[in-house]
Amino acid sequence: MSAEADDAIDTLLRLSFDGSVEDGGFTDHVMRTLPRRRPQGAWFSFAGMIAGAVSCWLAMRSSPIVLAGWKNWVGGDSSVPLTPLLIVVLGLSVLGLIWAISESMGDDREMLT
Amino acid sequence: MRDAGHLDQALVVRAQTGNDRRAFEELVRRHQGMIRAQLRRLMHGDEAAADDLAQETFVLAWRKLDQFRGDARFSTWLYRIGYSCFLQSRRKRVDGVGTHGDAVAEFEPAPSHAIDLRIDIESAMQRLPIAEQAVLLHCVQLGLSHEEAAYVLTMPLGTVKSHAARGKARLRALLADWQPTVKEEKPNVG
């Protein structure tokens, strides 16, 4: 195709384009519907996780069943105290997974840079 | 244009660091016209649906503003979000069709009886595959460079260039038979 023909097509396309749309209250409408920005989430979530883990450890470290379960887990022995410990770990993992999925559903456009 | 870019950058920084809604409002005011024009074209003139998508675009931009690093112009970044919103809405409407589904609007030569005064450049555009329509819209009508269009459409640069060339060739073939009519209506176009 010649450059001249290309230019003619470009001109036709530009002529058929109406260009920028008048505001007509659009901006005000958008500003009314803007959600509140979340507080800076990364450090907040991380600090919360650390605080939760430390509190959990402080609360449970004196419990003999937890210590026994932990020792058995590290030693690779299956035992009665290990079972509730594994259930708790599994339950917390599932809760974490559900939380992550619900967060990503509310924030589902990952392609943005 | 460079000044406009600097102003955008300054407004973005104010909106990012100070959570300044007024700065963001100014950005919306500056760019809403072209984003709405982009989406109206993509939605084939459905103004209400296009404006809903434009609103969604700006809400997303507000939420994702921290992710804007200034690698592209702010307007280009908004076009990209707008196109992403359009694709998402299209996926909801057209179940099971790919992102740049050429199957949606396969190119077919227009039957001769249809080539008459009623056919205009817009209907000729709609005969092109979706990807070619999108490339011509962004490169020619919105005035983006090929690189910027590749960023907006998330396509490789070579694909953008080939879609642009093929789209123009097809348009020329479609419009060839009724070009005299176009000349009659728009005497400056040659």
Interface residues (C-beta under 8 A of the other chain):
Chain A: M1 A5 D6 A8 I9 D10 T11 L12 L13 R14 L15 S16 F17 D18 G19 S20 V21 E22 D23 F26 T27 H29 V30 M31 T33 L34 P35 R37 D107 R109 M111 L112 T113
Chain B: N19 R21 F24 E25 V28 R29 Q32 G33 M34 R36 A37 R40 R41 D51 A54 Q55 F58 V59 L60 W62 R63 K64 Q67 F68 R69 D71 A72 W77 R80 I81 S84 Q88 D120 I121 E122 M125 L136 V140 Q141 T154 A165 K168 A169 L171 R172 L175 V182 K186 V189 G190
